[in-house]
Amino acid sequence: MDPILERYRPLVNDFAAFADACARPLPTCIWTNPLRVDWEEVRDELAAEGLDAEPVAWSREAWRLHSPMRLVDSLGYRAGVFHVQEEASQLPVALLGIDPSCRVLDLCAAPGGKTALIAIRLGGRGTVIANDPSRGRQSVTRTTLDRLGLANVSLTDRDGRDPSWPEASFDRVLVDAPCTCEGTVRKHPGILARASEGSRRYLADVQRALLLNALRICRPGGRVVYSTCTFAPEENESVVADVLERSGGAVRVVPVAVPGLRSRPGLTEWDGRRYPPAMALSHRLWPHEADTGGFFAVALQRTGRTASAPPAFERPSGDRHPEDPDVEPWIRLFPDRFGLDRDRIRSYRYRRSGRRYLLAIPADHEPRLPFEPFSTGLAVLRVNGRSAKPTTRSAIAFGHAAVRNRVLLDRAQALRFVSGRDAWPTPHGAAGITSSGWVFVAHGRITLGVGVAVPDPTGWRVESLYPKHFAGLSRPSDSIDSVS
């Protein structure tokens, strides 16, 4: 028995079952994108993929799969219908208690699965800030958001402990903290070799600093969720207990019930230390009970001003990202080529990103930070002088509403298209093409991306412009549809 697991023998009710569960592969779990498809379409798509799936009792978007396959190759994944994320990792978003009015900060966001789920819970509108100090890891976040068609997120790469984050500027803050990751042992059997007393002590210092800063950033009455994927109480209850003690009564634990979730209460003592009774309101997931990875999560509320907080940040008045006044010649492509309603197009504002791209940003998205995000919205057009090329992101955002030059593919041709190969729609599927050139490509009601319609002896051939990096086939910089 690994000594790292052995140290948790006093905490689990059936240690043999716990050890056995840690040695078994982790079940595959996905959550679906209700901004792209409804429940019936999800069920039909999973069946068409040959996936034996059952809904997760406690999450309205999640499904547990019993049919192993390489999901990155599936049509549903490449079309942004679903995202693969371990079931336990979806718990922090459930504890946030998001409503459409919330400004949300994901302080340790990469690789972006939780950020994307937050953005979906906001209905693809409003403001989510996804922060991670690693710009490289944030490229994965960017790809996830693009594939799912989520424009309501700005990406930053600050240290989560940085005091320049403005005080009391978010309604919800998620701190999915870096940790020893012991709870991921079912996915990464070698992970336990990284855990040690020294690593736990170092990470606990980082975690406390992140959580204290998150509470400062959150507005009074708002909510902070702290989570890790480790079993170690030193990184879980001990961290939260230390922060509660240092907050001087300005922070409390929020009881959040998650019906259907098989979780255990947090610990109230460990290794001779007693924790506040309120720690029992946190959630612990044990692999042998929930058949998930190991996980810890707790919701906290800032009830007043935290100790040693700097002066409140004054939000800038007006829009820090005004619309580029010269966008009209470019966005005219959407109504002219695809028959899109101008009011729908104008539900976004537009601005340039460098020399090559035009971004679409929800009208109510307001980062309002003292520093500039390095990525915002969706790059919907690649521009060159007065000409413009629609991107896959524009197809995802607008394609379902197109009334012409929208091509329908059967399943076999759709799989060709998202594999980067040419496709041949049936005459019925090509009926909306008015002339050669850009087309939005769909399978049923699911928009897949952008292609080029070319006359062919059989009718029309559609050249695929599906981005290879959406399917993990190349780095984002290798794709003609990528944002540099």
Buried (B, 14 or more C-beta within 10 A) or exposed (E): EBEBBEBBEEBBEEBEBBBEBBEEEBBBBBBBBBBBBEEEBBBEBBEBBEBEBEBBEBBEBBBBBEEEEEBEBBBBBBBBBBBBBBBBBBBBBBBBBBEEEBBBBBBBBBBBBBBBBBBBBBEBBBBBBBBBBBBEBBBBBBBBBBBBBBBBBBBBBBBBBEEEBBBBBBBBBBBBBBBBBBBBBBEEEEBBEEBEEEBBEEBBEBBBBBBBBBBBBBBEEBBBBBBBBBBBBBBBBBBBBBBBEBBEEBBBBBEBEBEEBEBBEBBBEBEEEEBBEBBBBBBBBBBBBBBBBBBBBBBBBBBBBBBEBEEEBEEEEEBEBEBBEEBEEBBEBBBEBBBBEEEEBEEBBBBBBEEBBBBBBBEBBBBBBEEEBEBBBBBBBBBEEEEBBBBBBBBBBBBBBBEBBBBBBBEEBBBBBBBBEBBBBBEEBBBBBEEEEBBBBBBBEBBBBBBBBEEEEEBBBBBBBBBBBBBEBBEBEEBEBBBE
